[in-house]
Amino acid sequence: MFSEKAHEESVLTWILRAVGFVLMLVAFLLIASPLTTLFGVIPFLETLADIGVFMLALLLALPLTLLVIAAAWMTHRPLIGGALVVAGLALAYLLHRLHRARRPSAPTHFLPTSP
């Protein structure tokens, strides 16, 4: 009886976590929706803006959801909460590194040479 109740609560907890993630994703999409409206004049740019806004919202919602879940776990199970904090921060760091790696570097051959 106790294991069945624990399983039910575990399923409910994961459902609530997924709902929280979806709500955070929708919130970021709504925050960035003026950007897609701005590009709505040109259909091709609107599609690109929609895709970009969704990817940005997803990349923001995922680590923030992990950090919120970790904050809740810190009071009950500090080791699991700490692991989730590390996972969320590592994901944010990796996304930052990917963003920096894709940024084009300035060409050096156009710089004036020193006398």
Stockholm file with secondary structure:
# STOCKHOLM 1.0

chainA/1-115         MFSEKAHEESVLTWILRAVGFVLMLVAFLLIASPLTTLFGVIPFLETLADIGVFMLALLLALPLTLLVIAAAWMTHRPLIGGALVVAGLALAYLLHRLHRARRPSAPTHFLPTSP
#=GR chainA/1-115 SS CHHHHHHHHHHHHHHHHHHHHHHHHHHHHHHTHHHHHHGGGSHHHHHHHHHHHHHHHHHHHHHHHHHHHHHHHHHHCHHHHHHHHHHHHHHHHHHHHHHHHHSCCCCSTTSCCCC
#=GC SS_cons         CHHHHHHHHHHHHHHHHHHHHHHHHHHHHHHTHHHHHHGGGSHHHHHHHHHHHHHHHHHHHHHHHHHHHHHHHHHHCHHHHHHHHHHHHHHHHHHHHHHHHHSCCCCSTTSCCCC
//
